[in-house]
Amino acid sequence: MDDKRRSSRHRVLKAGTIAFGGGGISCTVRNLSDRGAALDVESPLGIPEQFELMIAADALSRRCHVIWRTEKRIGVAFSAPAAS
């Protein structure tokens, strides 16, 4: 199976939060790159197409959008930072 990603992802096991609409859903970050991540979730239902991913251990907060979903995992791409 060919991997079409433009940057390699690194396997991790970190607690994260999917933040949207003033609330948040806990997730586990399973792999991470400078362009995106794969997140394990209890259920992808109710998670919007765009949200903020926060990883407290890394002091990371990134805006992202969903690329794919399965029963317990979602793949996200990080949005480009706004130009100043």
Stockholm file with secondary structure:
# STOCKHOLM 1.0

chainA/1-84         MDDKRRSSRHRVLKAGTIAFGGGGISCTVRNLSDRGAALDVESPLGIPEQFELMIAADALSRRCHVIWRTEKRIGVAFSAPAAS
#=GR chainA/1-84 SS CCCCCSSCCEEEEEEEEEEETTEEEEEEEEEECSSEEEEECSCCTTCCSEEEEEEGGGTEEEEEEEEEECSSEEEEEECCCCCC
#=GC SS_cons        CCCCCSSCCEEEEEEEEEEETTEEEEEEEEEECSSEEEEECSCCTTCCSEEEEEEGGGTEEEEEEEEEECSSEEEEEECCCCCC
//
